[in-house]
C-alpha cells in the first residue's frame, strides 16, 4: 500500500496529483500530515504543498473539463465528507488518463458519486441562502450565525454581496469557527475568539440594536398570524425546513 500525506487543503491535494504523475506512483490512500498509517505500508510519501504545482494541475483540468465539472470538484471538496479527497483524486486521474470525456459517464461509480456529493453541497448552499437570518447589532453591522452540514458558506458570498450591497454584514459559521465580513466594498475572511456572541443561535441581546428586538417580535407576530393551524403538516414542514436550521430562524424562537 502506498500512502501520501498532505496538509488537507485543496492546493495540497492538487499538489499530490502533480507529484503522483511526476513520480509515476499513485497513492492507495491519502492521509493528513499527522495521521497514523495503517499496517502493511509499502511506501510513504509526504506532499509539500506548492502553489505552482497546484496551479499547473488546475490549468490542466481547465483544458480537460467543462466549467461545471470544475465547479463540481470544488463542491465535493467543500462537502468535507470522509474519503471525498480520495474520490476527487481518482476523478482527476481518470479525467487526465481517459482519451474521451468522463464527465457524463455515470456508469463509472466515481463520476456518479462526484455528481451526488456536488448536488448535496449545492442543496446546502441554497438552504443557506434561504434560511440565513440577519440580526442588527448596536454598531449597525448585521450578524448571521450558521452551522451547515457542509462547508457551503463560501459559495453564497456573491449572492449576499449583491443582495445586501448597502449594508455591513457578518455571516459566521459557528461549526467551523470562521466567517466573512462585508464592509460595503470588500469581503474579508475572519475568525472570532469566542462564539459566545451567539447563544442559542441568536446574537446576544446586550449587543443588539435598540430596535432589533422590536422587529423580531413584529416578525414573530406576523408569522403567527399568517399560520393556518388546520393546514399544519409537521412532517412536510421538516422536509422543506430541516430542524437543524430552526435555532437561527427568528420565527422559530
N, C-alpha and C positions, 0 to 999 in steps of 0.2 A: 504493500500500500504506500502510495506517495502522498505526502501531506504538504500543503502550502499554508504557512502562517502569514496573515496580513492584518492591517490595522482596522479592519471592519468599516472602511469608508468606501464609497463608490469609486473614488480615484484609486484607492488601493486595490480594489477588485479588478479594475481595468489594467492596472499595472501588472497584476498577477497574470492576466491574459497575455499581455505583451511578453512577460518573462517565460511563460509556458511555451509559446511559439519559438522564442529565441533559444531556449534550452532544449526544445523538442521533447520535453517531458510534461505530462499533463497530470494534475492532481486528482486523486480519488476522493479527497476530502479537503475542505477549506476550514481553517480554524483561526481564531483570534491569536494575537501575539503571545498571550499568556495562558491560552487554553491547553490543558493536558492532552497528550496524544494517546490514541488507543494502542492496544497491543499489536505486535507484528508489523511495525512500520519499517518499510524498506528504505525510504528516503524522506528526509525532512528539509524543507527549504523555506527561508524567511524572505518575504517580499518587502522590499523597501519602496514605499510609495514615491513615485516620481511624476511630476506634472507633465513633462514632455512625453513620457511613455503612455500615460493615460490619455493624453490629447491625441496621440497618433492612433490609438485603438479607437477612440470615439470618431475620429475623422474617417477611419476605415469603415466604421459602422454607418456613417452618414452616406458613404458611397455604395453601401450594400443594401441598406434597409430604407423603407419609406419612413417619413416623419412620424406616422402613427406608431410604428414599431419601435422607433427610438423613444418616444414617449412611454411606451409600454415598459421598456427596460427601467426607466426612472420610476414609474408607478410601482413595479414589482419590488424594486429596491426599497421604496418607502413603505411597503407592506410590513417590513420588519419581522416577517414570519420566519421561523427556523427553517433553514435549508433554502431560503429564497436566493441567497448569494450563489449557491451551487447550481441552482436552476438557471440563473442568469448566465453563469459561466458556460454551462452546457449549451444554452441557446445561442450565445455569441459564437461559440466554437462551431456549431452547426451552420450558423449564418455565413461564417467565413469559409468553411470547408465545402459547402454544397455548391454544385455547379448551377443550380437554379434556386429561385427564391423559396424559402421555407415558411414565409410569413403566413400563408393560408393553409399550410399542411397540418390540419388538425388531427390527422391520423397519428402524428408524432405527439407523444404524451407531453414532452417538454413544451412544445408550441401551445398545446391545449391548456396546460397548467399556467403558462405565462399569461394567456388571454384571460383565464378565470381570475387569477390574482389581480391583474390590472383592473378588471371590472369591479372587484371588491373595493379597491382603493379609490377608484373613480366614484363609486357609490358613497364612500365615506366623505369624499371631497364635497359632493353635492349636499350631503346631510349637514356638513359644517356650514355651508353657505346658507342653508335653510334655517338652521337652528341656533346660530350664534346670536346671543342677546347682549347688546352693549349696555353698560351702566355708567352714568356720568359721575365723574369724581369731582371733588371740590376745586381742583385746578383746571377744570374744563377738558380733561382728557377722558375719552370714553374707553372703558375696560371691558374685556370679554374673556373669561376663562373658558377653556375647553379641555377635553381629555379623550380624543378619538382613539379607537382601537388601532388604527393605522396612522402613520406619521404623515397625514394628508394636509396639514396646515400650510406648508409652503405652496401647495397647488392652488390655494384660494386667494393668495395675496393680491393678484391683479384685479380680481373681482371686487374686493373690499376697497382697494385703492381707487377704482373707478366709481364705485357706488358711494363712498364716503370721502370724496376728494377734498371737501371743505372742512373736515374735522380731524383733530388729532386723535389717534386711537392706538390701543394696545390689544392685541389678541395673544393670549398666553396659554400654552399647553402645559397644564399642571402635571400631567402624567410624565412628560419628558423634561420638565423644568426648563423650558425656553420659550421665547415668543418673539413677536415683531412689533416695533413701534413705528408709527407713521406720523411725520411732523408736517404734513400737507405738502411735502416736496419729495422726501425720500423715505424708504422703508429700511429699517435697521434691525438686525437680529439682536436680541437682548436676553439676559437672564436676571432673575431676582434672587436675592439672598434667602428669601423665605416665601412660601406660598400661603402664609397665614393671612394675607390680604384678602383671600377668597374663602372665608369659612362657609361650608355647606354650598359651595359653588357660586356664591354671591360676593360682591365687593363689600368689605366691612362697612357697616352703616356709618361709622365715625369718619370714613373717608369719602362718603357720597356727597354730591352737591345737594344744596338745601332742597331743591325741587325734585330730586330724583325719586325719593320715597313716595312723594305725591303722585308722580307719573306712574310709578309701579302699581300703586293702589288703584289708580284710574284704569290702568290696563287690565288688572285682575277683575275689576268690577265689570268692565266691558266684556271680557271673556266669559264671565259667569252669566251675564245677562243674555249672551248670544247662544248659550248652550241649551239644546233641546233635550231634556232628560230622557224622554221616551225614545230617542234615537241613539243613546249612548251604547257603543259597542266596544267594550274594553279590549277584546282580542284584536279586532281590526285596528283600534287606536294604537296599540303597542306595535303592531306590524308596520304602520306608517310612521310612528314616532317612538323609536326604541327607548326603553325605560332609562338607559344609561345617560340620556340627554336631559332627563326631566329636571335634575337638580340645577341646571343652568337656565331653565325657562321660567321667566317671571310668573307666567300664568299657572305654573305648577307648584308654586311655593305655598 
